[in-house]
């Protein structure tokens, strides 16, 4: 019948040739793997735990969420910021397009997927978003004036929503393209930035996030900048925050890199770590750690030191974004293992109370049960390997917890020596008992 699909002729001697040819063509169309990929789709095992925590609510940055329903309103504001960028810097739109076009292959290699956009569409998306972020950072840090009718900075709630969306893994922009735009406008920047333009974006970004992100409130910005200047280049905002939270020379090795670094392997299961209440009842004392590294939890001579963490309504989204990025990009699981150990420490509201009382958790959320659920739910869907960061810590805590002597001493301390009055009462009772025994002995001796 005319117009019907006819089967391709089959070679009687070799019937597999058509399939072989088709498969070779498919294999030939595969995109080459890139070692530059640093912006990923969130794994489904993490996304299904809390879909909203990984989805932008106000603004799309980059190609992965561009054009999504509900994010259209911010597109006009982004274009206005591009217009302000061009007017302020006197850089031509043609030069900006050329810069992005020259970087297109490298930019595409940073994303897990960009095949849905033509070259012109992709360049447009990156240029608008990059200029928007540059202007946002400069305005926030007082480097450029804010217009009276600015639709973002004159609406304080919007800037908070923007900051949250800019932390999402799927909403990242490679930081090198921001640096490229800063180089284009170098002559229009304040004079004190000209000699350190290579760290200028990092500096502005840190100030932007430390002013809003509770996890970053205690960050020592100068030491972070000094340390980052001597390490591998930061990939994007999320990578910057992860490296900043470490606050020390913590090794961050991308997946696919060969390393000779090993950690002690142990059979201790992280989930079997006793809760802080159970450990406290066994004699463990908890104190706020003086270490700047969030992951530096120590246990020495019965004292467990845990760095302070502030928890507010945005903490879950921040930690989930860091978790997702780390699970996709790095061999070492510092955030993942931190959340695993904290999940073990916090089982209920009583555990939260103890950590709040010791100053280890600053609870801005308010509800103790909600905070407990936050730590417990963050452990869902994450993959930890045998090289658990806190393996030795778990082993030491379990050993201490299993000691009957420690539990007996803790019972005495908590029930009989926990206040000055109780201590005095116990001492008085002991003295009275001793005097009674002496009196009894003297009576027996006198009778004899």
Residue pairs with C-beta under 8 A, 6 or more apart in sequence:
8 18
10 18
11 17
11 18
31 115
34 109
34 110
35 254
35 256
36 106
36 109
36 110
37 109
37 110
37 111
37 112
38 110
38 172
38 174
38 235
38 236
38 239
38 254
38 329
39 62
39 64
39 110
39 111
39 112
39 169
39 170
39 172
39 174
39 235
39 236
40 112
40 169
40 170
40 324
40 325
40 328
40 329
41 64
41 112
41 113
41 170
42 54
42 169
42 170
42 324
43 324
43 327
43 328
43 381
45 381
45 383
46 54
46 320
46 323
46 324
46 327
46 381
46 382
47 54
48 381
49 377
49 380
49 381
50 316
50 320
50 377
53 316
53 317
53 320
53 321
54 168
54 169
54 170
54 320
54 321
54 324
55 65
55 168
56 65
56 68
56 71
56 165
56 168
56 170
56 171
57 70
57 161
57 164
57 165
58 71
58 74
58 158
58 161
58 162
58 165
59 71
59 74
59 78
59 161
59 162
59 165
59 166
59 171
60 66
60 67
60 68
60 71
60 74
60 129
60 171
61 129
61 133
61 165
61 166
61 171
61 172
61 173
62 111
62 125
62 126
62 129
62 170
62 171
62 172
62 173
63 111
63 114
63 116
63 117
63 122
63 125
63 126
64 111
64 112
64 113
64 170
64 171
65 71
65 170
65 171
66 117
66 125
75 128
77 132
77 151
77 152
78 128
78 129
78 131
78 132
79 128
80 151
81 131
81 132
81 135
81 136
82 127
82 128
82 131
82 132
82 135
84 135
84 147
85 91
85 131
85 134
85 135
85 181
85 185
86 92
86 93
86 96
86 131
88 144
88 185
88 188
89 184
89 185
89 188
90 188
91 184
91 185
95 184
96 127
96 131
96 181
96 184
97 123
97 127
99 180
99 181
99 184
100 107
100 123
100 126
100 127
100 130
100 177
101 119
101 123
103 176
103 177
103 180
104 119
104 122
104 123
106 174
106 176
107 122
107 126
107 174
107 177
108 114
108 122
110 174
110 235
114 122
117 125
126 173
126 177
129 173
130 173
130 177
130 178
130 180
130 181
131 181
133 166
133 173
133 178
134 178
134 181
134 182
134 185
135 144
136 152
136 162
136 208
137 143
137 201
137 204
137 205
137 208
138 144
138 204
139 145
139 146
139 150
139 153
140 153
140 159
140 204
140 207
140 208
140 211
141 204
141 207
141 208
143 189
143 190
143 193
143 204
146 153
146 154
148 154
151 158
152 158
152 159
152 162
153 159
160 212
163 208
163 209
163 212
163 213
164 314
164 317
165 171
166 237
167 209
167 213
167 237
167 238
167 241
167 317
167 318
167 321
168 317
168 321
169 238
169 321
169 324
169 325
169 328
172 235
172 236
172 237
172 238
173 236
173 237
174 235
174 236
175 201
175 202
175 205
175 233
175 234
175 235
175 236
175 237
175 239
175 240
176 233
178 201
179 197
179 198
179 201
182 189
182 197
182 200
182 201
183 197
186 194
186 197
189 197
189 200
193 200
196 203
199 225
199 228
199 229
202 225
202 228
202 234
202 240
203 221
203 225
205 237
205 240
206 216
206 219
206 221
206 224
206 225
206 240
206 244
207 221
209 216
209 237
209 240
209 241
210 216
210 217
210 219
210 221
213 241
213 314
213 318
214 310
214 311
214 312
214 314
214 315
214 362
214 364
215 241
215 245
215 294
215 309
215 310
215 315
215 318
215 319
216 241
216 244
216 245
217 310
218 292
218 308
219 244
219 245
219 247
219 292
220 247
220 292
223 247
223 292
224 243
224 244
224 247
227 243
227 249
228 234
228 240
228 243
231 243
232 252
234 240
234 243
235 329
238 321
238 322
238 325
239 325
239 329
241 318
241 322
242 252
242 322
242 325
242 326
242 334
242 335
243 252
245 293
245 294
245 295
245 322
245 335
246 252
246 293
246 294
246 295
246 334
247 291
247 292
247 293
247 294
248 291
248 292
248 293
248 296
250 293
250 295
250 332
250 334
251 259
251 261
251 332
252 330
252 332
252 334
253 259
253 261
253 330
253 331
253 332
254 329
254 330
254 331
255 328
255 329
255 330
255 331
257 331
259 331
262 387
263 387
263 388
263 389
263 391
264 391
264 392
265 386
265 387
265 391
266 388
266 391
266 392
266 394
266 395
268 388
268 391
268 394
268 395
268 398
270 337
270 340
270 341
270 344
270 384
270 388
270 390
270 391
270 394
271 340
271 343
271 344
272 344
272 394
272 398
273 341
273 344
273 345
273 394
273 397
273 398
274 282
274 344
274 397
274 398
274 401
275 344
275 345
275 346
275 347
275 348
275 351
276 284
276 286
276 345
276 346
276 351
276 354
276 355
277 347
277 348
277 350
277 351
277 354
278 401
279 286
279 304
279 397
279 400
279 401
280 286
280 354
280 410
281 407
281 410
281 411
281 414
282 400
282 401
282 403
282 406
282 407
282 410
283 302
283 400
283 406
283 407
283 409
283 410
283 413
284 299
284 302
284 303
284 304
284 397
284 400
284 401
285 302
285 303
285 304
286 303
286 304
286 305
286 306
286 354
286 355
286 358
286 360
287 303
287 304
287 305
287 306
287 358
287 360
288 305
288 306
288 307
288 308
288 358
288 359
288 360
289 296
289 297
289 298
289 305
289 306
289 307
289 308
290 305
291 298
291 305
291 307
292 307
293 307
294 307
294 309
294 338
295 307
295 334
295 335
295 337
295 338
295 389
296 307
297 304
297 305
297 306
297 307
297 341
297 390
297 393
298 304
298 305
298 393
299 305
299 393
299 396
299 397
299 400
302 400
302 406
304 397
306 345
306 355
306 360
307 360
308 359
308 360
308 361
308 362
309 360
309 361
309 362
310 361
310 362
310 364
311 361
311 362
311 363
311 364
311 365
311 371
311 374
312 364
312 365
313 364
313 365
315 365
315 374
316 374
316 377
316 378
319 335
319 339
319 378
320 378
322 335
323 335
323 336
323 339
323 378
323 382
326 333
326 334
326 335
326 336
327 333
327 336
327 382
327 383
332 387
332 389
333 382
333 383
333 384
333 385
333 389
334 389
336 382
336 383
336 384
337 384
337 388
337 389
337 390
338 389
338 390
339 375
339 378
339 379
339 382
340 379
340 382
340 384
340 388
340 390
341 389
341 390
341 393
341 394
342 375
342 378
343 375
343 376
343 378
343 379
344 394
345 351
345 355
345 375
346 352
346 355
346 371
346 372
346 375
346 376
347 372
347 376
348 369
348 372
349 368
349 369
349 371
349 372
351 372
352 361
352 363
352 368
352 371
352 372
353 368
355 361
356 362
356 363
356 368
361 371
363 371
365 371
365 374
388 394
400 406
416 422
416 423
416 426
417 423
417 426
